[in-house]
Amino acid sequence: MNEKYMHQAFDDAYIYAQLALAPEQSALAMHQYMRKEALEAFELWKVRKHKMPY
């Protein structure tokens, strides 16, 4: 690891702030991929009986 960056902590507050904005206001480019496949996996998860509570 580069010594220059060893003591810098990661701060994800900027990312969360950008995600809270409407897509047209966010500075982050967002693209949706594999929506159909993701929805299929989510539907399988929804009916699963043994889920890990978070």
Secondary structure, 3 states (H helix, E strand, C coil): CCHHHCCCCCCCHHHHHHHHCCCCCCCCCCCCCCHHHHHHHHHHHHHCCCCCCC
